[in-house]
């Protein structure tokens, strides 16, 4: 059975503040890449999903952390509109 969302969190073994969430959502790469941003760090160019895409990806996962993230992303977006 295919779930609409699956999320896995990976934490650094000695530094729990360093973590990565892997979200498997029913979006194509093209959908996510359409408004992605490119960040540069340590000589790398990284494509990062936009706040709007993250909100779509994290909505409806059933995880409290994702609901909290959606609220925070929406507040950040409102600050940018001011």
C-alpha positions, 0 to 999 in steps of 0.5 A, spaced: 500 500 500 502 506 498 502 512 503 501 519 501 507 521 505 513 518 509 518 521 513 524 519 516 529 523 520 536 522 520 540 525 526 548 525 527 550 520 532 554 525 537 550 531 535 542 531 535 542 538 532 545 536 526 539 532 522 536 531 516 529 529 514 527 525 508 520 526 506 517 522 500 511 525 498 507 524 491 510 530 488 515 529 481 522 532 481 520 537 476 514 539 481 519 540 487 525 543 482 520 548 479 521 553 484 527 551 488 532 555 490 540 554 489 544 555 496 552 555 496 556 552 501 563 549 502 564 549 494 557 546 493 551 548 489 545 545 493 538 545 490 533 546 496 525 546 496 522 552 496 518 554 503 511 553 499 513 546 496 516 544 503 509 547 506 505 542 501 510 536 502 509 537 510 502 538 510 498 532 511 503 527 514 500 526 521 507 528 524 506 533 530 513 536 528 511 537 520 505 541 523 509 545 527 514 546 521 508 548 517 506 553 522 513 556 522 514 556 515 507 560 514 509 565 519 516 566 516 512 567 509 508 572 512 514 576 515 517 576 508 510 579 505 511 585 510 
